[in-house]
Amino acid sequence: MEQLTDLKAILHSKRANIYYLDKCRVMQKDGRVLYLTEAESEKQYWNIPIANTTVILLGTGTSITQAAVRMLASAGVLIGFSGGGGTPLIAANEIEWLSPQSEYRPTEYVQGWMSFWFEQEKRLQVAKQFQQQRISYMQKVWGKDKELKSEGFTLDDPDIQQALTNFSAKIEHCTDVTHLLLVEARLTKSLYKIAANRTKQKDFVRQHDSMDDANAFLNHGNYLAYGLAATTLWVLGIPHGFAVMHGKTRRGALVFDVADLIKDTLILPWAFICAKEQATEQEFRQQCLQNFTQHKALDFMFDAVKQASLEGKGL
């Protein structure tokens, strides 16, 4: 039987798994967390390697035992309840996630975050830093990902170059968060247009409640990114309410700020590519998880938040 002290042996930034489960029962059995599915002729048990898992999404038709939650919490796994297909998230206590309760997380990062957060100009400075890191990450990933290049997402193309260059130049001229949000929204709109053109999807409009595959995949993939962001913040001990950009709209908006570091790079293009290829929801989710691992998304998010926290003292 695995000892509870061993469950956090794998650093969160190195963990590989995110689970979406539906129509099953999650339970603890013999020191492991399992989920039970009922086939026509028999019940089947499947093991969840919780020490290598960051997030579990529980969809329709699921239940979970108290013992399983206790064990997931001891391994530092975040739990979210969602609708079918992983969206929307419908219940949690900190923005959208049931966070493990631990008083032994580091304090240096939340103290560093608080050292700048109460001053508007310093918050804006960190928000700008996040946006520049977002662009750098996209340039790094899109510059070397062969699969994306084969689908037409290359940094050499004038429309992509122009979108990123314009955004990078405008960031520093933003005088407040409202202006920065507006500039950021224009970038994402440009990227939607580029992705729609590359995948030959006419008249695409971003609508969260739309039924087309591209919009559904964007919703699903974004929630996976929110899970990684929530994990990053929980591990570093920074409450979700201390946002630098989205704070005026949602109590837990720091999750959105951190997720934005990777969403346009790893989720956006593949939502359109998978829609074009008529991929299933599971195939799209596997592609996202492969992207997260291949391009070390969690490492990047941890590094960005740590940098902002520790450098915030000197702003």
Secondary structure, DSSP 8 states (H G I E B T S, - for coil): ---GGGTT-S-GGG--EEEEE-SEEEEEETTEEEEEEE-SS-EEEEEE-GGGEEEEEE-TTEEE-HHHHHHHHHTT-EEEEESGGG-SEEE-SBTTBB----S-S-SHHHHHHHHHHTSHHHHHHHHHHHHHHHHHHHHHHHHH-HHHHHTT--TTSHHHHHHHHHHHHHHTT--SHHHHHHHHHHHHHHHHHHHHHHTT-TT----TT--SHHHHHHHHHHHHHHHHHHHHHHHHT--TT--SSSTTT-TTTHHHHHHTTTIIIIIHHHHHHHHHTT--HHHHHHHHHHHHHHTTHHHHHHHHHHHHHHHHTT-
